[in-house]
Every structure is written in C-alpha cells, then in structure tokens.
C-alpha cells in the first residue's frame, strides 16, 4: 500500500490532528484524495462536478494558516464532498435533474457555509437520484452510482454518492440528507455510518416547508467518530431553519464512553408493519444473538404504530408539491417518474388528508415513547433487502409481496422518520450475498449524543468480531471504468463549475 493510500484511509479525526500537528499538509491530503478519485471514481461514479483548481488554492491557504500558527477550525484542511442537492457557491449543482444542468449557485446553503467556516475544502459534489427521489442513486444527468462491493448493484440513496465515496476513501468528509432514510440506507448498503439527527440539530436552509421535521441534513462517515466530527462542525441555531436550536456542538467531538454491559436493547425486525426479506430477518436475529452477551438486555419489542404508511405518503407528498408545483405546471414530462408520481400523489390530496396525516404522526410519536421507558435504544435492520441491481429503479417486491410504490421498501427507515427520533445506521458485517449489512440504532427523543455514544461503543465491540466489523470493498476490483453506469445519461451537454459547456458527461 502506497503512502497516499495509507493517508486517505485514515479517518477525519486523525487527519485533522495530523494537519494541526504539521505532520501532513492540507495540500498533500488533497492531492491524495484527487488521486484516489481519479483512480476509482470511473468504476463507481460517486463523484459528479469537481472544483480541483479552487480546492488547491484553498489547500495552500489552509497550509499557510497552519504554518503561521493561526486558529484552526474543526475541519481545517479536510477535503469535502457535498451531496448534489445542496447549493455550493461557484460549483455546479444539478440536483440530478436535466432542468438544472447548468445551475451554478451564487450562494452556499447554511450546511456548506458551516463546513467551509470550519475549514473544510470543497472538492466535489456527490451523486443523487433525480431531485433526491428514491433510494437508488441514478439520474439522467450523471448516471448511476454503483455499489463499491459490486458495481452492478445499487449504492442506495439518496445520499448514495457520498456513501460510495466514503467507502472508497475518496474524501474524508461527505454530506447527506434524509427524509425517508436517505442517510441511513446508502450507509447500510455501502458499509459506512449514516446519522439522521433530530430535526433542527443541523440547520436545513433549503427545506421549503420550514416547520415540518420530516427532512433533515446530517453527517456520514466511515466510522462513528468521523461522523460526529462533521456533526460538531454543523450543529446549532440558525435563522435559516426555524426548527434549529442552540446546542453545545463541541460535545460531539468527544463522545462519552458508554458501558455496553449496562445497555438495554429492544429490537424489532419490522416495527410491526414493514415488509422484510426472510434472509434479512434471519441475519438480523443472528446479529441480535451475537449482541446479547455484550449488553444488559436484548429482547424483542412489539410495536403498533397505526397507519404509518399512509401518514408518510401524505406528509412526504406535501414537500414534493411545495417544491415542484411550478416545474410541473411548465412541463410534467420534464420530471422523472419518481418525482412526477410524488407530485401527482400530493396534488390529488385534500386538506383533510393533510390534517389526518399530521395528527397520525403525532399519535405515532406518542406511542413510540413507551418503548424508551424500558430500553435505551431500539434496533432494527436498516434495509429489508440486500442491494439489488442499479438498473432496477426500486425493490418492486419483498418476499414476493408487491410494493405499493417506489419508496414503500424504505419503510424500516421512514417509520422512524415519522417519530422524529435520532437514528444511525451502523455497519455490522455482510449478508449472505457478501454485501454490507447495517443495523439501525434508534435513540431517545433528542438523544443525539447518547445515540452516537451507544453506536460508538457497539462499533468498538463489533471490531473485535470478524463477522460483525465494518466490511471494506476490494479496491483492486475498481480500477477499470464502468461505462454502463453512464448509460442512462441523456444527450444534452452539462456544464462545468464555471458554467462553460462541456462535451463530456462529467467534469471529473
């Protein structure tokens, strides 16, 4: 393994320490990340638009700050990838939609502002489904993102580009967002950590319906410590998000130790209402059996959460109506099948539907609290199926049962979304197909710090067990380009970060 390979494999916490200690230069780290992107990205298509020249200028400036002894931010000198749903000033942001092929924002969203203020160096955007709709990262602008463990399979979504980039050690800091599971699902499928924080903990300034907690932005990482570092750099009050609140964000940089022998775990295979593949059920039971000797309590817990599916349908559709009304009015055909279906579902709903859904979500929240009178955390599988081919838009069937729509297979995560509790997907070995398997850890209401501390303790314990530890992709199998991933890209040219036309499909 080369020195460059060893460097990019280090987690963000260690890299930041080394930069501050003058053991490595931000320029050296950036060059190593770019080298890894150029070597591996053609095989997985996780990275979309890039701004290497600007990043190199920023890295040299970051190096000067270190040498001059200036105060350094939490993420000083760390290369950053931003999900292509978040506006980045001066860098192409397409949302995976042909409608925005040439969109170069003039301003950062609050999330990106905070990451840059903490010293992170913007390098690239990461791939998404069109307008973030769905958990299979593919769109007609950039193509599909392949799973690093098998590029014929999907990487999850909608933060699939970030998850795949982290799994391949392309960048030490990558962002995500989550409505029905978009942080947790790709993390599970790519063998990394995805954390859905409590609504408002990390300001989400692009959410059009500012008072609803369904959509959040949050961190991903290769381990819990790395994930928590990004959280610390971004959490806290902002006038850009009416749900945001004051918090001691630096507390996330030093997670409290949690004694697993005191942990009370309640687990569920399906929350009483989700379809789950029999093989995933069997694997999850085996994982709970392996966890049981490590903790105080580990037992199944029943749930009756009401009509969670219909409530999510309505609440999710509201956000699509808010965001797509004008685009749909101009040209419905310009929207992809997922986004168009969401808009049409929402447009057909009534005020009575909306009122019922909001009330049902409140009932679900109240029912969910009873589990935390007995348990510290609730565990479940993160996804109900092993990664399927990226050419299949979604999991149409689970155990032979047809799914009602393209996102019903995400129920294990969107049920938790409705509760507004913090939730984290933690790598936990591989499934029968040799693909990464993630356990969803749901913490108490606003118990983000506790959820992370528990996850860190479990991660350390899992690392001692070969069947439970985080899997790593074989990068030697990712050295050849995979042109099939670009096969769904439509014909018109896109634009690079400066807004000048390019003939190629990617500025990488």
Secondary structure, 3 states (H helix, E strand, C coil): CCHHHHHHHCCHHHHHHHHHCCCCCHHHHHHHHHHHHHHHHHHHCCEEEECHHHHHHHHHHHHHHHHCCCCCCCCCCCEEEEECCCCECCEECCCCCHHHCCCECCCCCHHHHHHHHCCCEEEEEECCCHHHCCCCCEECCCEECEECCEEEEECCCCCHHHHHHHHCCCCCEEEEEECCCCCHHHHHHHCCEEEECCCCCECCCCCCCCCCCCCEEEEEECCHHHHHHHHHHHECCCCCCCCCCCCCHHHHHCCCCCCHHHCEEEECCCCCCCCCCHHHHHHHHHHHHHHHCCCCEEEECCCCCCCHHHHHHHHHHHHHHHHHHHHHHHCHHHCCHHHHHHHHHHHCCCHHHHHHHHHHHHHHHHHHHHHHHCCCEEEEECCCCCCCECCCCCCCEECCEECCCCCHHHHHHHHHHHHCCCEEEEEEEECCCCCEEEEEEECCCCCHHHHHHHHHHHHHHHHCCCCCCCCCCCHHHCCCCCHHHHCCCCCCCCECCCCCECCCCCCC
